[in-house]
């Protein structure tokens, strides 16, 4: 199963994420406006009845792609190779971006994304392992990385459920949706000291991942149609519950917005037209992860220091240029070499283990031969 439109989807997703943060910043923080926001609202948000600020649109696309592409790898690859491939791509850039975010806070250039004045050494250390998101109150030095908690948990779930994925793959989205509902109910009805708010956010986001997984199962014909429909309805139920409990943060249109995004992923994912090979699409796709990590570290300071001098349009253009430059550096000097180093380390360990296994087998064969000769 191939997704020739995956690069185009990633490019559109990262553009939606950037637009979302710009719109939140301009409207909610600055209390002003910008003509681009007016155009997007009039052409896209209002006619399609999507979330204000295109909230969750880009994240949902990334999550659905994760569900579709990762499920295939989880079924095909062994656990060691699967996790190495996933973490080698994500961890180096995440760690570097987190270190930069901590440094900017300590230097007084940027603030925290969770309201604190600063970050302690313990909180900084926890941030490298996403631990700050599970504290009460939450500690977020790089707010966008909350989505990595969803992805990492999904990776681990795929490893744990690999026998099920290879035998009855439809069980995973069904069981996953049921578990998400239980988590939401737990955080609503459990006594306050025992709740974990971040778990509700994860449970409200995982349906987008499971919808991507269901798409893959449908495309690969790995599950009966009636059970695919049931699995989709389970995810819809979780989204409705999350909306009712106000886990989502930008209105009441999440079910419809996620449905529109799912339709777009289905249509564009299998599309293999000329736009999927445009250089700008390829560039945005390959750098989308680094762009996602760093753009909020750049946005507020660049605009804050330039908008009064050059106006909002040029200020946001400067922000995009700065983000593109940092993303190129991060992709070439951090993401790619980091992934290669981790993969090489994993391969070297595999070769050593294979060599030891061959020696062990040869030794065992020699001992058996000696006993046979003596007999």
C-alpha positions as CSV (number, residue, x, y, z in Angstrom):
1,X,0.0,0.0,0.0
2,X,1.5,3.3,-1.1
3,X,0.5,6.9,-0.3
4,X,1.9,9.0,-3.1
5,X,0.1,12.0,-1.8
6,X,1.7,11.8,1.7
7,X,4.2,14.6,0.9
8,X,1.4,16.9,-0.2
9,X,-0.5,16.1,2.9
10,X,2.5,16.9,5.1
11,X,3.0,20.2,3.3
12,X,-0.6,21.2,3.8
13,X,-0.5,20.0,7.4
14,X,2.5,22.1,8.4
15,X,1.0,25.1,6.6
16,X,-2.2,24.6,8.6
17,X,-0.3,24.3,11.9
18,X,1.7,27.5,11.2
19,X,-1.5,29.4,10.2
20,X,-3.3,28.2,13.4
21,X,-0.6,29.6,15.7
22,X,-0.5,32.9,13.8
23,X,-4.2,33.2,14.0
24,X,-4.3,32.4,17.7
25,X,-1.5,35.0,18.3
26,X,-3.1,37.8,16.2
27,X,-6.7,37.4,17.4
28,X,-6.4,36.1,20.9
29,X,-3.1,37.6,22.1
30,X,-2.7,40.8,20.1
31,X,-6.5,41.4,19.8
32,X,-6.0,42.7,16.2
33,X,-6.4,41.3,12.7
34,X,-4.6,40.5,9.5
35,X,-5.9,40.3,5.9
36,X,-4.7,36.7,5.5
37,X,-6.7,35.6,8.4
38,X,-9.8,37.3,6.9
39,X,-9.2,35.6,3.6
40,X,-8.8,32.1,5.2
41,X,-11.8,32.6,7.3
42,X,-14.0,33.7,4.4
43,X,-12.8,31.2,1.9
44,X,-12.1,28.1,4.0
45,X,-13.2,28.2,7.7
46,X,-16.7,29.7,7.4
47,X,-17.9,27.9,4.2
48,X,-16.6,24.5,5.4
49,X,-17.6,25.1,9.0
50,X,-14.1,24.1,10.3
51,X,-12.7,25.0,13.7
52,X,-11.8,28.6,14.3
53,X,-8.1,29.2,13.5
54,X,-8.1,25.9,11.6
55,X,-7.4,24.4,15.0
56,X,-6.4,20.8,15.0
57,X,-6.6,20.6,11.2
58,X,-2.8,20.2,10.7
59,X,-2.4,18.0,13.8
60,X,-5.2,15.7,12.6
61,X,-3.5,15.3,9.2
62,X,-0.2,14.4,10.8
63,X,-1.9,12.0,13.2
64,X,-3.8,10.2,10.5
65,X,-0.6,9.8,8.4
66,X,1.0,8.3,11.5
67,X,-1.8,5.8,11.9
68,X,-1.7,4.8,8.3
69,X,2.0,4.6,7.7
70,X,3.1,3.3,11.1
71,X,0.6,0.5,11.2
72,X,2.1,-0.9,8.0
73,X,5.6,-0.7,9.5
74,X,4.5,-2.2,12.8
75,X,3.1,-5.3,11.1
76,X,6.0,-5.7,8.7
77,X,9.0,-4.9,11.0
78,X,10.2,-6.5,14.2
79,X,9.9,-4.5,17.4
80,X,13.5,-3.4,17.6
81,X,13.7,-2.2,14.0
82,X,10.3,-0.6,14.2
83,X,11.1,1.5,17.3
84,X,14.6,2.4,16.1
85,X,13.2,3.7,12.8
86,X,10.6,5.7,14.7
87,X,12.7,7.2,17.4
88,X,15.8,7.8,15.3
89,X,13.8,10.3,13.2
90,X,12.1,12.0,16.1
91,X,14.4,12.1,19.1
92,X,17.5,14.1,17.9
93,X,15.5,17.1,16.6
94,X,13.2,17.0,19.6
95,X,16.0,17.0,22.1
96,X,17.9,19.8,20.4
97,X,14.7,21.9,20.0
98,X,13.9,21.3,23.7
99,X,17.4,22.3,24.7
100,X,17.1,25.5,22.7
101,X,13.7,26.3,24.2
102,X,15.1,25.8,27.8
103,X,18.1,28.1,26.9
104,X,15.8,30.8,25.5
105,X,13.7,30.7,28.7
106,X,16.8,30.9,30.9
107,X,18.1,33.8,28.9
108,X,14.8,35.6,29.3
109,X,14.3,35.8,25.5
110,X,11.2,33.5,25.4
111,X,8.7,32.6,28.0
112,X,7.2,29.3,29.0
113,X,4.2,27.9,27.1
114,X,2.4,26.9,30.4
115,X,2.5,30.2,32.3
116,X,5.4,29.7,34.7
117,X,8.1,32.3,35.1
118,X,10.9,29.9,34.5
119,X,11.9,26.2,34.5
120,X,13.8,24.3,37.2
121,X,16.5,21.9,36.5
122,X,14.3,18.9,37.4
123,X,11.5,20.2,35.1
124,X,14.1,20.8,32.3
125,X,15.3,17.3,32.6
126,X,11.7,15.9,32.5
127,X,11.0,18.0,29.4
128,X,13.5,15.9,27.4
129,X,11.2,12.9,28.1
130,X,7.9,14.8,27.8
131,X,7.4,14.4,31.6
132,X,6.5,18.1,32.1
133,X,3.2,17.6,30.4
134,X,2.1,15.1,33.1
135,X,2.8,17.5,36.0
136,X,0.0,19.5,37.8
137,X,0.2,22.3,36.9
138,X,1.6,21.3,33.5
139,X,5.1,22.5,32.6
140,X,5.6,23.1,28.9
141,X,8.8,24.6,27.7
142,X,8.0,23.7,24.1
143,X,4.2,23.5,23.8
144,X,3.9,21.8,20.4
145,X,5.7,18.7,21.6
146,X,2.6,17.5,23.4
147,X,1.7,15.7,20.2
148,X,4.8,13.5,20.5
149,X,3.3,12.0,23.6
150,X,0.4,10.7,21.4
151,X,2.8,9.4,18.8
152,X,5.1,7.7,21.2
153,X,2.3,6.0,23.0
154,X,0.9,4.8,19.7
155,X,4.3,3.4,18.8
156,X,4.5,1.5,22.0
157,X,0.9,0.3,21.7
158,X,1.7,-1.1,18.2
159,X,4.7,-3.0,19.6
160,X,2.6,-4.4,22.4
161,X,-0.3,-5.3,20.1
162,X,1.9,-6.6,17.2
163,X,0.5,-10.2,17.5
164,X,-3.0,-8.8,17.3
165,X,-2.1,-6.5,14.4
166,X,-0.8,-9.5,12.5
167,X,-3.7,-11.7,13.3
168,X,-6.8,-9.5,13.9
169,X,-5.7,-5.9,13.2
170,X,-9.2,-4.4,13.5
171,X,-9.1,-5.2,17.2
172,X,-6.5,-2.5,17.9
173,X,-8.6,0.6,16.9
174,X,-11.7,-1.0,18.5
175,X,-9.9,-1.6,21.8
176,X,-8.0,1.7,21.5
177,X,-11.2,3.7,21.1
178,X,-12.8,2.0,24.1
179,X,-9.8,2.7,26.2
180,X,-9.8,6.4,25.2
181,X,-13.4,6.6,26.3
182,X,-12.6,5.1,29.7
183,X,-9.7,7.6,30.2
184,X,-12.0,10.5,29.4
185,X,-14.6,9.2,31.8
186,X,-12.0,8.6,34.5
187,X,-10.6,12.1,34.4
188,X,-14.2,13.5,34.6
189,X,-15.4,11.5,37.5
190,X,-12.3,10.6,39.5
191,X,-11.4,12.8,42.5
192,X,-9.4,15.8,41.4
193,X,-6.1,14.8,43.1
194,X,-6.0,11.6,41.1
195,X,-6.8,13.0,37.6
196,X,-4.1,13.4,34.9
197,X,-5.3,16.1,32.5
198,X,-2.8,15.3,29.9
199,X,-4.2,11.8,29.5
200,X,-7.5,13.4,28.4
201,X,-5.7,15.3,25.7
202,X,-4.0,12.2,24.5
203,X,-7.3,10.2,24.6
204,X,-9.0,13.0,22.6
205,X,-6.3,13.0,20.0
206,X,-5.7,9.3,19.5
207,X,-9.0,8.9,17.5
208,X,-7.3,10.8,14.6
209,X,-4.4,8.2,14.7
210,X,-6.8,5.3,14.9
211,X,-8.8,6.7,11.9
212,X,-5.5,6.7,9.9
213,X,-5.0,3.1,11.0
214,X,-8.5,2.2,9.9
215,X,-7.7,3.8,6.5
216,X,-4.7,1.6,6.1
217,X,-6.6,-1.5,7.1
218,X,-9.3,-0.6,4.5
219,X,-6.7,0.1,1.7
220,X,-4.8,-3.1,2.5
221,X,-8.0,-5.1,2.8
222,X,-7.0,-6.4,6.2
223,X,-10.4,-6.1,7.9
224,X,-14.1,-6.8,6.9
225,X,-16.0,-3.7,5.8
226,X,-18.6,-4.0,8.6
227,X,-15.9,-4.0,11.3
228,X,-14.2,-1.0,9.7
229,X,-17.5,0.9,9.9
230,X,-17.8,-0.1,13.6
231,X,-14.2,1.1,14.3
232,X,-15.0,4.4,12.7
233,X,-18.1,4.8,14.8
234,X,-16.1,4.1,17.9
235,X,-13.6,6.9,17.1
236,X,-16.5,9.3,16.4
237,X,-18.0,8.4,19.8
238,X,-14.7,9.3,21.5
239,X,-14.6,12.6,19.7
240,X,-18.1,13.4,20.7
241,X,-17.4,12.6,24.4
242,X,-14.2,14.7,24.3
243,X,-16.1,17.6,22.8
244,X,-18.9,17.3,25.5
245,X,-16.3,17.2,28.3
246,X,-14.5,20.3,26.7
247,X,-11.2,18.5,26.3
248,X,-10.8,20.2,22.9
249,X,-9.8,23.8,23.1
250,X,-11.3,25.7,20.1
251,X,-15.1,25.2,19.9
252,X,-17.6,22.5,19.1
253,X,-16.8,21.6,15.5
254,X,-14.2,18.9,16.2
255,X,-16.2,16.0,14.9
256,X,-17.0,17.8,11.6
257,X,-13.5,19.1,11.3
258,X,-11.9,15.7,11.8
259,X,-14.4,14.2,9.4
260,X,-13.4,16.8,6.7
261,X,-9.7,16.1,7.4
262,X,-10.2,12.3,7.1
263,X,-12.0,12.8,3.8
264,X,-9.1,14.9,2.6
265,X,-6.5,12.4,3.7
266,X,-8.4,9.6,1.9
267,X,-8.6,11.6,-1.4
268,X,-5.2,13.2,-1.3
269,X,-3.3,10.3,0.1
270,X,-3.8,8.1,-3.0
271,X,-3.4,11.1,-5.4
272,X,-0.3,10.9,-7.6
273,X,-0.6,14.1,-9.6
274,X,2.0,16.7,-10.5
275,X,1.6,18.8,-7.3
276,X,2.8,15.9,-5.2
277,X,6.2,16.4,-6.9
278,X,6.5,20.2,-6.7
279,X,9.9,21.2,-5.2
280,X,8.1,23.4,-2.5
281,X,5.9,20.4,-1.5
282,X,8.9,18.1,-1.2
283,X,10.9,20.7,0.8
284,X,8.0,21.4,3.2
285,X,7.3,17.6,3.6
286,X,10.9,16.7,4.4
287,X,11.4,19.6,6.7
288,X,7.9,19.5,8.2
289,X,8.9,17.9,11.5
290,X,11.6,20.5,12.3
291,X,9.3,23.3,11.2
292,X,6.7,22.0,13.5
293,X,9.2,21.9,16.4
294,X,10.8,25.3,16.0
295,X,8.2,27.7,14.5
296,X,6.7,28.7,17.9
297,X,10.1,29.5,19.2
298,X,10.6,32.0,16.4
299,X,7.1,33.4,15.8
300,X,6.4,35.6,18.8
301,X,9.8,37.2,19.1
302,X,10.2,38.0,15.4
303,X,6.8,39.5,15.0
304,X,7.0,41.3,18.3
305,X,10.2,43.0,17.3
306,X,9.3,43.9,13.7
307,X,5.5,44.4,13.4
308,X,5.6,48.0,14.5
309,X,8.3,48.9,12.0
310,X,7.3,47.0,8.9
311,X,3.6,46.0,9.4
312,X,2.1,42.6,9.9
313,X,2.5,41.2,6.4
314,X,6.2,41.8,6.2
315,X,6.6,40.8,9.9
316,X,5.1,37.4,9.2
317,X,7.1,37.0,6.0
318,X,10.2,37.6,8.1
319,X,9.0,35.0,10.5
320,X,8.5,32.5,7.7
321,X,12.0,33.2,6.3
322,X,13.6,32.7,9.7
323,X,11.7,29.5,10.3
324,X,12.7,28.2,6.9
325,X,16.4,28.9,7.6
326,X,16.3,27.3,11.0
327,X,14.4,24.3,9.6
328,X,16.9,23.8,6.9
329,X,19.8,23.8,9.4
330,X,17.9,21.5,11.8
331,X,17.0,19.1,9.0
332,X,20.6,18.9,7.5
333,X,22.6,19.1,10.7
334,X,20.4,17.5,13.3
335,X,17.5,15.3,12.0
336,X,19.4,13.5,9.2
337,X,22.7,12.9,11.0
338,X,20.9,12.0,14.2
339,X,18.8,9.4,12.5
340,X,21.8,8.0,10.7
341,X,23.8,7.7,13.9
342,X,21.0,6.0,15.8
343,X,20.3,3.6,12.9
344,X,24.0,2.8,12.6
345,X,24.3,2.1,16.3
346,X,21.3,-0.2,16.1
347,X,22.7,-2.0,13.0
348,X,26.1,-2.5,14.7
349,X,24.4,-4.0,17.8
350,X,22.4,-6.3,15.5
351,X,25.6,-7.5,13.7
352,X,27.3,-8.1,17.0
353,X,24.3,-10.1,18.3
354,X,24.2,-12.1,15.1
355,X,27.9,-12.9,15.3
356,X,27.6,-14.1,18.9
357,X,24.6,-16.2,17.9
358,X,26.6,-17.8,15.1
359,X,29.5,-18.5,17.5
360,X,27.1,-20.0,20.0
361,X,25.5,-22.2,17.4
362,X,28.9,-23.3,16.0
363,X,30.2,-24.1,19.5
364,X,27.0,-26.1,20.3
365,X,27.4,-28.0,17.0
366,X,31.1,-28.8,17.8
367,X,30.3,-30.1,21.3
368,X,27.5,-32.3,19.9
369,X,29.9,-33.7,17.3
370,X,32.5,-34.5,19.9
371,X,30.0,-36.3,22.0
372,X,28.8,-38.2,18.9
373,X,32.3,-39.2,18.0
374,X,33.0,-40.5,21.5
375,X,29.8,-42.5,21.5
